[in-house]
Amino acid sequence: MHLTFRHFSAIRRHMLLAVAASALCGTPALAADKISVTASFSILGDVVRVVGGDRVQVNTLVGPDEDAHVFEPRPQDAKTLLASTLVVTNGLGFEPWAAKLIKSAGYKGEVVVAAQGVKARNMAPEPGHGGHAHHEADPHAWQNPLNVVVYARNIAQALAKVDPAGAAHYQANTEAYAKELVALDQWAREQISAIPKEKRKVITSHDAFGYFAAQYGVQFLAPQGVNTDTEPSAKQVAQLIRQIQREKIRAVFVENMSNPKLIAQLSKDAGAILGQQLYADALSKADQPGASYLQMMRHNLGALVAGMQRN
Ligand SMILES: [Zn+2]
């Protein structure tokens, strides 16, 4: 085809417009130009997506409704890591498989621990877990929204390191998100304060809510302890049933990524009512009520408050 000057100038105008549009947005024009980030689990993936905005492409190793405690990396996870510029983990012992995966994959890029600088809580004493558990950190720090502000800032800093041109973008996203997280914390306080103190008791299958409990003054009892890889003994379950009956606890919940059988049985034996599913260590699938961190926290709050009102 013979290109006339008119054609040529039209094409050139298109190109100029595309360049101008891309410069205006301050974002890479093509998906291939995006910063590839791998987050260890779904909740972290969501925080990276919020902080990174359209400059990042996020991969998540442990997906929605999956359990990071007992995750076993697959061969394609090593490939995902190698194709990344930044890897984000929670830390605090949440992903015991992560260091090995990073090493065996031969990943040499940046790694950021999102919970770095969070005031870690120790695990509650667990009878079945041996003495060592008492000194270990509780990894579920995201259950306090103010800790997620720390996560977001750590992630923003790491993204700015691998993509200095986006530093202002990451900072602006983080500060906007921090405002939403602070508002969520405030709302949660108001919701919980409407429940009489003696009614603020909840049963969950595994002990993922220590940070939430400390922040909002709610007592959580969990037969499975902090990890999901241990089953409670018959004696522990019997003790818990007696406690549920004695203290008239009606608020019993299962979490999305754990086996619901134990808690369903326990709830039945103790004459309690099973509440809505909680999102503890993983987001829900996109069409469910916990598809983002903010959504999952609002859902959990509503479910917990409704459950505690029955106590
Ligand atoms: Zn957990």
Residues whose N, C-alpha, C, O or C-beta is under 5 A from the ligand:
A	BS01	ZN	A208 V226 D281
